[in-house]
Amino acid sequence: MSAGETDLRRGLAVLDQYREQIEALGQQQDLVRMSLEDHMRARETLDQYQKAGRGAEVLVPVGANSFLVAESKDVDRAFVSIGSDLLVYDDIPKQIERLEARIKSITEAANAIGQRLADLQRRAEAQGAAVQDLYDQIQTTDRRGERT
């Protein structure tokens, strides 16, 4: 195997690593996006619940696009998870504030992932061009290793 072919194999291996990293970051980006949507939906639900007022008929989501009909009672306070199976029963504006902080943090994480993804894609494109150049050089070299 010639030095050019060895370099080509190495270049392809690096390109494959970039592809795997891009795929993993894409999956992380999807998870972060879903989390962000969930938090934004929770914020909106708390806000709308409070605006509905006492005695309003509301739909309570129970998952899988299924809902229960309920009557609002305490529209000033809500339970919100703070992690590790802990709930806080607090004023809705404070709960919304907590959700806003989480949304900000998640958005920053999404932006960081997006930057890393863009950087990896640029590096992968450059690596792909380098691999193509090596391939072209090998194709234009005759069997004795001399350029034609």
ZADRENNU-343084 format. One record per atom (N, C-alpha, C): residue number from 0; x, y, z; residue in one letter; chain; atom name. Coordinates in nm, 3 decimals, padded with zeros to 5 digits, always signed. Layout:
    k       px       py       pz  r  c   a
  NUM        X        Y        Z  A  A  CA
...
This chain:
    k       px       py       pz  r  c   a
    0  +00.086  -00.116  +00.000  M  A   N
    0  +00.000  +00.000  +00.000  M  A  CA
    0  +00.090  +00.123  +00.000  M  A   C
    1  +00.061  +00.217  -00.086  S  A   N
    1  +00.143  +00.338  -00.098  S  A  CA
    1  +00.113  +00.436  +00.015  S  A   C
    2  +00.201  +00.532  +00.030  A  A   N
    2  +00.183  +00.635  +00.134  A  A  CA
    2  +00.055  +00.714  +00.107  A  A   C
    3  +00.026  +00.737  -00.021  G  A   N
    3  -00.096  +00.810  -00.056  G  A  CA
    3  -00.222  +00.734  -00.016  G  A   C
    4  -00.219  +00.603  -00.039  E  A   N
    4  -00.335  +00.522  +00.000  E  A  CA
    4  -00.351  +00.518  +00.151  E  A   C
    5  -00.238  +00.512  +00.225  T  A   N
    5  -00.243  +00.515  +00.370  T  A  CA
    5  -00.303  +00.647  +00.419  T  A   C
    6  -00.258  +00.757  +00.360  D  A   N
    6  -00.313  +00.888  +00.395  D  A  CA
    6  -00.462  +00.896  +00.363  D  A   C
    7  -00.500  +00.836  +00.251  L  A   N
    7  -00.641  +00.835  +00.212  L  A  CA
    7  -00.724  +00.758  +00.315  L  A   C
    8  -00.675  +00.644  +00.358  R  A   N
    8  -00.747  +00.565  +00.460  R  A  CA
    8  -00.759  +00.643  +00.591  R  A   C
    9  -00.651  +00.708  +00.630  R  A   N
    9  -00.655  +00.789  +00.753  R  A  CA
    9  -00.757  +00.902  +00.738  R  A   C
   10  -00.752  +00.967  +00.623  G  A   N
   10  -00.846  +01.076  +00.598  G  A  CA
   10  -00.990  +01.030  +00.602  G  A   C
   11  -01.016  +00.914  +00.546  L  A   N
   11  -01.152  +00.859  +00.549  L  A  CA
   11  -01.194  +00.823  +00.691  L  A   C
   12  -01.099  +00.773  +00.771  A  A   N
   12  -01.130  +00.740  +00.911  A  A  CA
   12  -01.166  +00.867  +00.989  A  A   C
   13  -01.091  +00.974  +00.967  V  A   N
   13  -01.121  +01.101  +01.033  V  A  CA
   13  -01.257  +01.152  +00.988  V  A   C
   14  -01.284  +01.142  +00.860  L  A   N
   14  -01.413  +01.186  +00.806  L  A  CA
   14  -01.527  +01.106  +00.868  L  A   C
   15  -01.506  +00.976  +00.887  D  A   N
   15  -01.607  +00.892  +00.950  D  A  CA
   15  -01.629  +00.933  +01.096  D  A   C
   16  -01.521  +00.968  +01.167  Q  A   N
   16  -01.535  +01.016  +01.305  Q  A  CA
   16  -01.616  +01.146  +01.309  Q  A   C
   17  -01.590  +01.235  +01.216  Y  A   N
   17  -01.668  +01.359  +01.209  Y  A  CA
   17  -01.816  +01.328  +01.188  Y  A   C
   18  -01.843  +01.234  +01.099  R  A   N
   18  -01.982  +01.197  +01.071  R  A  CA
   18  -02.051  +01.145  +01.196  R  A   C
   19  -01.982  +01.060  +01.271  E  A   N
   19  -02.039  +01.005  +01.394  E  A  CA
   19  -02.063  +01.115  +01.497  E  A   C
   20  -01.968  +01.208  +01.509  Q  A   N
   20  -01.984  +01.318  +01.604  Q  A  CA
   20  -02.100  +01.409  +01.563  Q  A   C
   21  -02.114  +01.433  +01.434  I  A   N
   21  -02.224  +01.516  +01.385  I  A  CA
   21  -02.357  +01.448  +01.415  I  A   C
   22  -02.363  +01.319  +01.395  E  A   N
   22  -02.485  +01.243  +01.423  E  A  CA
   22  -02.519  +01.249  +01.572  E  A   C
   23  -02.419  +01.234  +01.659  A  A   N
   23  -02.442  +01.239  +01.804  A  A  CA
   23  -02.488  +01.378  +01.845  A  A   C
   24  -02.428  +01.481  +01.791  L  A   N
   24  -02.470  +01.617  +01.823  L  A  CA
   24  -02.611  +01.645  +01.772  L  A   C
   25  -02.644  +01.589  +01.658  G  A   N
   25  -02.780  +01.604  +01.605  G  A  CA
   25  -02.882  +01.542  +01.699  G  A   C
   26  -02.848  +01.427  +01.756  Q  A   N
   26  -02.938  +01.362  +01.853  Q  A  CA
   26  -02.950  +01.446  +01.979  Q  A   C
   27  -02.837  +01.501  +02.026  Q  A   N
   27  -02.842  +01.589  +02.144  Q  A  CA
   27  -02.928  +01.711  +02.115  Q  A   C
   28  -02.913  +01.765  +01.995  Q  A   N
   28  -02.990  +01.882  +01.957  Q  A  CA
   28  -03.140  +01.851  +01.958  Q  A   C
   29  -03.177  +01.734  +01.912  D  A   N
   29  -03.318  +01.693  +01.914  D  A  CA
   29  -03.371  +01.683  +02.057  D  A   C
   30  -03.292  +01.624  +02.146  L  A   N
   30  -03.333  +01.612  +02.286  L  A  CA
   30  -03.348  +01.749  +02.352  L  A   C
   31  -03.256  +01.837  +02.325  V  A   N
   31  -03.262  +01.972  +02.383  V  A  CA
   31  -03.383  +02.046  +02.327  V  A   C
   32  -03.409  +02.030  +02.199  R  A   N
   32  -03.525  +02.096  +02.137  R  A  CA
   32  -03.655  +02.047  +02.201  R  A   C
   33  -03.666  +01.916  +02.223  M  A   N
   33  -03.787  +01.861  +02.286  M  A  CA
   33  -03.803  +01.914  +02.429  M  A   C
   34  -03.692  +01.922  +02.502  S  A   N
   34  -03.697  +01.975  +02.638  S  A  CA
   34  -03.739  +02.121  +02.637  S  A   C
   35  -03.686  +02.196  +02.545  L  A   N
   35  -03.722  +02.338  +02.534  L  A  CA
   35  -03.871  +02.354  +02.503  L  A   C
   36  -03.921  +02.275  +02.409  E  A   N
   36  -04.064  +02.281  +02.376  E  A  CA
   36  -04.149  +02.244  +02.496  E  A   C
   37  -04.107  +02.143  +02.572  D  A   N
   37  -04.182  +02.100  +02.690  D  A  CA
   37  -04.187  +02.212  +02.795  D  A   C
   38  -04.075  +02.277  +02.819  H  A   N
   38  -04.071  +02.386  +02.916  H  A  CA
   38  -04.155  +02.506  +02.870  H  A   C
   39  -04.148  +02.536  +02.743  M  A   N
   39  -04.227  +02.649  +02.691  M  A  CA
   39  -04.377  +02.619  +02.700  M  A   C
   40  -04.413  +02.493  +02.674  R  A   N
   40  -04.553  +02.452  +02.684  R  A  CA
   40  -04.600  +02.461  +02.830  R  A   C
   41  -04.515  +02.422  +02.924  A  A   N
   41  -04.549  +02.431  +03.066  A  A  CA
   41  -04.568  +02.577  +03.108  A  A   C
   42  -04.478  +02.662  +03.063  R  A   N
   42  -04.490  +02.804  +03.095  R  A  CA
   42  -04.622  +02.861  +03.043  R  A   C
   43  -04.653  +02.829  +02.920  E  A   N
   43  -04.778  +02.878  +02.859  E  A  CA
   43  -04.901  +02.822  +02.931  E  A   C
   44  -04.895  +02.695  +02.968  T  A   N
   44  -05.008  +02.633  +03.038  T  A  CA
   44  -05.032  +02.699  +03.173  T  A   C
   45  -04.926  +02.722  +03.249  L  A   N
   45  -04.941  +02.789  +03.378  L  A  CA
   45  -05.001  +02.929  +03.361  L  A   C
   46  -04.951  +03.000  +03.262  D  A   N
   46  -05.000  +03.135  +03.235  D  A  CA
   46  -05.149  +03.133  +03.198  D  A   C
   47  -05.186  +03.043  +03.108  Q  A   N
   47  -05.326  +03.036  +03.064  Q  A  CA
   47  -05.418  +02.986  +03.176  Q  A   C
   48  -05.369  +02.896  +03.259  Y  A   N
   48  -05.448  +02.844  +03.370  Y  A  CA
   48  -05.480  +02.958  +03.467  Y  A   C
   49  -05.379  +03.037  +03.496  Q  A   N
   49  -05.400  +03.149  +03.587  Q  A  CA
   49  -05.499  +03.251  +03.528  Q  A   C
   50  -05.486  +03.276  +03.398  K  A   N
   50  -05.576  +03.372  +03.332  K  A  CA
   50  -05.720  +03.320  +03.325  K  A   C
   51  -05.737  +03.188  +03.321  A  A   N
   51  -05.871  +03.131  +03.312  A  A  CA
   51  -05.954  +03.164  +03.435  A  A   C
   52  -05.889  +03.172  +03.550  G  A   N
   52  -05.959  +03.208  +03.673  G  A  CA
   52  -06.025  +03.088  +03.740  G  A   C
   53  -06.072  +03.111  +03.862  R  A   N
   53  -06.138  +03.006  +03.941  R  A  CA
   53  -06.266  +02.960  +03.873  R  A   C
   54  -06.290  +02.832  +03.885  G  A   N
   54  -06.415  +02.775  +03.834  G  A  CA
   54  -06.419  +02.754  +03.684  G  A   C
   55  -06.311  +02.785  +03.615  A  A   N
   55  -06.309  +02.766  +03.469  A  A  CA
   55  -06.292  +02.618  +03.436  A  A   C
   56  -06.354  +02.576  +03.329  E  A   N
   56  -06.337  +02.438  +03.282  E  A  CA
   56  -06.211  +02.435  +03.197  E  A   C
   57  -06.118  +02.348  +03.236  V  A   N
   57  -05.989  +02.339  +03.166  V  A  CA
   57  -05.962  +02.195  +03.126  V  A   C
   58  -05.879  +02.180  +03.025  L  A   N
   58  -05.832  +02.048  +02.983  L  A  CA
   58  -05.696  +02.025  +03.047  L  A   C
   59  -05.682  +01.914  +03.115  V  A   N
   59  -05.558  +01.880  +03.182  V  A  CA
   59  -05.488  +01.771  +03.100  V  A   C
   60  -05.367  +01.801  +03.048  P  A   N
   60  -05.297  +01.699  +02.970  P  A  CA
   60  -05.247  +01.586  +03.061  P  A   C
   61  -05.269  +01.463  +03.017  V  A   N
   61  -05.223  +01.347  +03.094  V  A  CA
   61  -05.121  +01.264  +03.015  V  A   C
   62  -05.079  +01.316  +02.900  G  A   N
   62  -04.979  +01.249  +02.816  G  A  CA
   62  -05.041  +01.186  +02.694  G  A   C
   63  -04.957  +01.161  +02.595  A  A   N
   63  -04.997  +01.096  +02.470  A  A  CA
   63  -05.116  +01.167  +02.405  A  A   C
   64  -05.116  +01.300  +02.410  N  A   N
   64  -05.224  +01.381  +02.354  N  A  CA
   64  -05.361  +01.342  +02.408  N  A   C
   65  -05.365  +01.310  +02.537  S  A   N
   65  -05.490  +01.277  +02.606  S  A  CA
   65  -05.512  +01.381  +02.716  S  A   C
   66  -05.640  +01.415  +02.739  F  A   N
   66  -05.672  +01.521  +02.833  F  A  CA
   66  -05.790  +01.481  +02.921  F  A   C
   67  -05.795  +01.541  +03.039  L  A   N
   67  -05.909  +01.529  +03.129  L  A  CA
   67  -05.973  +01.666  +03.142  L  A   C
   68  -06.105  +01.669  +03.160  V  A   N
   68  -06.173  +01.795  +03.186  V  A  CA
   68  -06.172  +01.816  +03.337  V  A   C
   69  -06.132  +01.936  +03.378  A  A   N
   69  -06.127  +01.967  +03.522  A  A  CA
   69  -06.174  +02.110  +03.543  A  A   C
   70  -06.206  +02.140  +03.667  E  A   N
   70  -06.245  +02.275  +03.703  E  A  CA
   70  -06.131  +02.337  +03.782  E  A   C
   71  -06.090  +02.457  +03.741  S  A   N
   71  -05.979  +02.522  +03.809  S  A  CA
   71  -06.021  +02.565  +03.949  S  A   C
   72  -05.933  +02.542  +04.045  K  A   N
   72  -05.961  +02.576  +04.183  K  A  CA
   72  -05.864  +02.682  +04.232  K  A   C
   73  -05.739  +02.641  +04.247  D  A   N
   73  -05.636  +02.732  +04.296  D  A  CA
   73  -05.556  +02.781  +04.176  D  A   C
   74  -05.591  +02.898  +04.124  V  A   N
   74  -05.526  +02.949  +04.004  V  A  CA
   74  -05.407  +03.038  +04.038  V  A   C
   75  -05.374  +03.045  +04.164  D  A   N
   75  -05.262  +03.131  +04.206  D  A  CA
   75  -05.135  +03.053  +04.235  D  A   C
   76  -05.148  +02.921  +04.253  R  A   N
   76  -05.033  +02.839  +04.290  R  A  CA
   76  -05.032  +02.711  +04.206  R  A   C
   77  -04.911  +02.654  +04.194  A  A   N
   77  -04.897  +02.531  +04.116  A  A  CA
   77  -04.780  +02.449  +04.170  A  A   C
   78  -04.784  +02.321  +04.140  F  A   N
   78  -04.673  +02.231  +04.171  F  A  CA
   78  -04.580  +02.228  +04.050  F  A   C
   79  -04.452  +02.242  +04.074  V  A   N
   79  -04.353  +02.231  +03.968  V  A  CA
   79  -04.234  +02.152  +04.022  V  A   C
   80  -04.187  +02.058  +03.944  S  A   N
   80  -04.073  +01.976  +03.984  S  A  CA
   80  -03.946  +02.061  +03.984  S  A   C
   81  -03.866  +02.038  +04.089  I  A   N
   81  -03.735  +02.104  +04.094  I  A  CA
   81  -03.624  +02.000  +04.084  I  A   C
   82  -03.659  +01.879  +04.045  G  A   N
   82  -03.562  +01.772  +04.026  G  A  CA
   82  -03.564  +01.670  +04.139  G  A   C
   83  -03.506  +01.555  +04.111  S  A   N
   83  -03.495  +01.446  +04.209  S  A  CA
   83  -03.628  +01.415  +04.277  S  A   C
   84  -03.734  +01.412  +04.201  D  A   N
   84  -03.868  +01.382  +04.252  D  A  CA
   84  -03.916  +01.479  +04.359  D  A   C
   85  -03.866  +01.601  +04.356  L  A   N
   85  -03.909  +01.705  +04.449  L  A  CA
   85  -04.000  +01.804  +04.378  L  A   C
   86  -04.110  +01.838  +04.444  L  A   N
   86  -04.204  +01.935  +04.389  L  A  CA
   86  -04.209  +02.058  +04.479  L  A   C
   87  -04.233  +02.171  +04.416  V  A   N
   87  -04.251  +02.295  +04.490  V  A  CA
   87  -04.391  +02.344  +04.460  V  A   C
   88  -04.465  +02.377  +04.565  Y  A   N
   88  -04.599  +02.434  +04.552  Y  A  CA
   88  -04.584  +02.582  +04.582  Y  A   C
   89  -04.590  +02.663  +04.478  D  A   N
   89  -04.558  +02.803  +04.494  D  A  CA
   89  -04.646  +02.887  +04.402  D  A   C
   90  -04.635  +03.018  +04.417  D  A   N
   90  -04.711  +03.109  +04.332  D  A  CA
   90  -04.677  +03.086  +04.185  D  A   C
   91  -04.778  +03.092  +04.101  I  A   N
   91  -04.757  +03.067  +03.958  I  A  CA
   91  -04.655  +03.164  +03.898  I  A   C
   92  -04.659  +03.295  +03.931  P  A   N
   92  -04.555  +03.382  +03.874  P  A  CA
   92  -04.413  +03.337  +03.911  P  A   C
   93  -04.394  +03.285  +04.033  K  A   N
   93  -04.262  +03.234  +04.072  K  A  CA
   93  -04.228  +03.108  +03.994  K  A   C
   94  -04.330  +03.025  +03.972  Q  A   N
   94  -04.309  +02.903  +03.894  Q  A  CA
   94  -04.272  +02.938  +03.750  Q  A   C
   95  -04.339  +03.035  +03.696  I  A   N
   95  -04.308  +03.079  +03.559  I  A  CA
   95  -04.166  +03.135  +03.554  I  A   C
   96  -04.127  +03.206  +03.658  E  A   N
   96  -03.990  +03.259  +03.666  E  A  CA
   96  -03.888  +03.144  +03.666  E  A   C
   97  -03.917  +03.038  +03.742  R  A   N
   97  -03.829  +02.920  +03.743  R  A  CA
   97  -03.820  +02.859  +03.603  R  A   C
   98  -03.936  +02.847  +03.539  L  A   N
   98  -03.937  +02.789  +03.404  L  A  CA
   98  -03.860  +02.878  +03.307  L  A   C
   99  -03.873  +03.009  +03.321  E  A   N
   99  -03.799  +03.102  +03.234  E  A  CA
   99  -03.648  +03.082  +03.249  E  A   C
  100  -03.604  +03.062  +03.373  A  A   N
  100  -03.461  +03.039  +03.397  A  A  CA
  100  -03.416  +02.909  +03.330  A  A   C
  101  -03.499  +02.806  +03.341  R  A   N
  101  -03.467  +02.679  +03.274  R  A  CA
  101  -03.466  +02.696  +03.123  R  A   C
  102  -03.563  +02.769  +03.072  I  A   N
  102  -03.570  +02.792  +02.927  I  A  CA
  102  -03.445  +02.864  +02.879  I  A   C
  103  -03.401  +02.963  +02.955  K  A   N
  103  -03.278  +03.035  +02.919  K  A  CA
  103  -03.160  +02.941  +02.916  K  A   C
  104  -03.148  +02.857  +03.020  S  A   N
  104  -03.037  +02.762  +03.027  S  A  CA
  104  -03.042  +02.661  +02.912  S  A   C
  105  -03.160  +02.612  +02.882  I  A   N
  105  -03.175  +02.516  +02.773  I  A  CA
  105  -03.143  +02.582  +02.639  I  A   C
  106  -03.186  +02.706  +02.622  T  A   N
  106  -03.159  +02.780  +02.498  T  A  CA
  106  -03.008  +02.800  +02.480  T  A   C
  107  -02.939  +02.833  +02.590  E  A   N
  107  -02.793  +02.848  +02.582  E  A  CA
  107  -02.727  +02.716  +02.544  E  A   C
  108  -02.776  +02.606  +02.601  A  A   N
  108  -02.722  +02.474  +02.566  A  A  CA
  108  -02.747  +02.443  +02.419  A  A   C
  109  -02.867  +02.476  +02.372  A  A   N
  109  -02.900  +02.452  +02.231  A  A  CA
  109  -02.809  +02.534  +02.140  A  A   C
  110  -02.784  +02.658  +02.177  N  A   N
  110  -02.695  +02.742  +02.097  N  A  CA
  110  -02.553  +02.687  +02.094  N  A   C
  111  -02.505  +02.639  +02.210  A  A   N
  111  -02.371  +02.581  +02.216  A  A  CA
  111  -02.362  +02.456  +02.128  A  A   C
  112  -02.463  +02.374  +02.134  I  A   N
  112  -02.464  +02.253  +02.049  I  A  CA
  112  -02.467  +02.294  +01.902  I  A   C
  113  -02.548  +02.393  +01.871  G  A   N
  113  -02.555  +02.441  +01.732  G  A  CA
  113  -02.420  +02.492  +01.682  G  A   C
  114  -02.348  +02.564  +01.768  Q  A   N
  114  -02.214  +02.613  +01.730  Q  A  CA
  114  -02.117  +02.498  +01.708  Q  A   C
  115  -02.120  +02.400  +01.800  R  A   N
  115  -02.032  +02.283  +01.786  R  A  CA
  115  -02.065  +02.207  +01.659  R  A   C
  116  -02.194  +02.194  +01.631  L  A   N
  116  -02.237  +02.123  +01.512  L  A  CA
  116  -02.191  +02.195  +01.385  L  A   C
  117  -02.207  +02.326  +01.382  A  A   N
  117  -02.164  +02.404  +01.266  A  A  CA
  117  -02.013  +02.392  +01.247  A  A   C
  118  -01.937  +02.398  +01.357  D  A   N
  118  -01.792  +02.385  +01.349  D  A  CA
  118  -01.752  +02.248  +01.295  D  A   C
  119  -01.816  +02.144  +01.348  L  A   N
  119  -01.786  +02.008  +01.301  L  A  CA
  119  -01.821  +01.991  +01.154  L  A   C
  120  -01.931  +02.049  +01.111  Q  A   N
  120  -01.970  +02.038  +00.971  Q  A  CA
  120  -01.867  +02.107  +00.881  Q  A   C
  121  -01.817  +02.223  +00.925  R  A   N
  121  -01.713  +02.292  +00.846  R  A  CA
  121  -01.587  +02.208  +00.838  R  A   C
  122  -01.548  +02.151  +00.954  R  A   N
  122  -01.428  +02.067  +00.955  R  A  CA
  122  -01.447  +01.942  +00.870  R  A   C
  123  -01.567  +01.885  +00.874  A  A   N
  123  -01.595  +01.766  +00.793  A  A  CA
  123  -01.590  +01.800  +00.644  A  A   C
  124  -01.642  +01.916  +00.608  E  A   N
  124  -01.636  +01.958  +00.467  E  A  CA
  124  -01.492  +01.975  +00.421  E  A   C
  125  -01.409  +02.037  +00.506  A  A   N
  125  -01.267  +02.055  +00.472  A  A  CA
  125  -01.198  +01.920  +00.462  A  A   C
  126  -01.230  +01.830  +00.555  Q  A   N
  126  -01.171  +01.696  +00.551  Q  A  CA
  126  -01.216  +01.622  +00.426  Q  A   C
  127  -01.344  +01.636  +00.391  G  A   N
  127  -01.395  +01.572  +00.270  G  A  CA
  127  -01.323  +01.622  +00.146  G  A   C
  128  -01.296  +01.752  +00.140  A  A   N
  128  -01.223  +01.808  +00.026  A  A  CA
  128  -01.080  +01.755  +00.023  A  A   C
  129  -01.016  +01.744  +00.141  A  A   N
  129  -00.880  +01.691  +00.147  A  A  CA
  129  -00.876  +01.544  +00.102  A  A   C
  130  -00.975  +01.467  +00.145  V  A   N
  130  -00.982  +01.326  +00.105  V  A  CA
  130  -01.003  +01.316  -00.046  V  A   C
  131  -01.088  +01.402  -00.100  Q  A   N
  131  -01.111  +01.401  -00.244  Q  A  CA
  131  -00.983  +01.435  -00.320  Q  A   C
  132  -00.907  +01.533  -00.268  D  A   N
  132  -00.779  +01.568  -00.331  D  A  CA
  132  -00.682  +01.451  -00.328  D  A   C
  133  -00.671  +01.382  -00.215  L  A   N
  133  -00.585  +01.265  -00.205  L  A  CA
  133  -00.628  +01.156  -00.304  L  A   C
  134  -00.758  +01.135  -00.312  Y  A   N
  134  -00.810  +01.035  -00.405  Y  A  CA
  134  -00.774  +01.072  -00.548  Y  A   C
  135  -00.792  +01.197  -00.582  D  A   N
  135  -00.759  +01.244  -00.718  D  A  CA
  135  -00.610  +01.227  -00.747  D  A   C
  136  -00.525  +01.255  -00.647  Q  A   N
  136  -00.381  +01.238  -00.666  Q  A  CA
  136  -00.346  +01.092  -00.690  Q  A   C
  137  -00.409  +01.003  -00.614  I  A   N
  137  -00.382  +00.860  -00.631  I  A  CA
  137  -00.426  +00.814  -00.770  I  A   C
  138  -00.539  +00.866  -00.815  Q  A   N
  138  -00.590  +00.827  -00.947  Q  A  CA
  138  -00.501  +00.873  -01.060  Q  A   C
  139  -00.429  +00.984  -01.038  T  A   N
  139  -00.344  +01.037  -01.146  T  A  CA
  139  -00.201  +00.987  -01.137  T  A   C
  140  -00.174  +00.900  -01.042  T  A   N
  140  -00.040  +00.843  -01.025  T  A  CA
  140  -00.037  +00.705  -01.092  T  A   C
  141  +00.067  +00.680  -01.167  D  A   N
  141  +00.072  +00.548  -01.234  D  A  CA
  141  +00.122  +00.442  -01.138  D  A   C
  142  +00.131  +00.321  -01.181  R  A   N
  142  +00.168  +00.206  -01.096  R  A  CA
  142  +00.307  +00.217  -01.037  R  A   C
  143  +00.396  +00.293  -01.098  R  A   N
  143  +00.533  +00.307  -01.045  R  A  CA
  143  +00.541  +00.414  -00.939  R  A   C
  144  +00.428  +00.483  -00.911  G  A   N
  144  +00.429  +00.587  -00.810  G  A  CA
  144  +00.470  +00.722  -00.862  G  A   C
  145  +00.482  +00.734  -00.996  E  A   N
  145  +00.520  +00.862  -01.055  E  A  CA
  145  +00.395  +00.933  -01.103  E  A   C
  146  +00.397  +01.064  -01.099  R  A   N
  146  +00.285  +01.143  -01.149  R  A  CA
  146  +00.284  +01.138  -01.301  R  A   C
  147  +00.162  +01.131  -01.357  T  A   N
  147  +00.151  +01.127  -01.503  T  A  CA
  147  +00.116  +01.264  -01.555  T  A   C
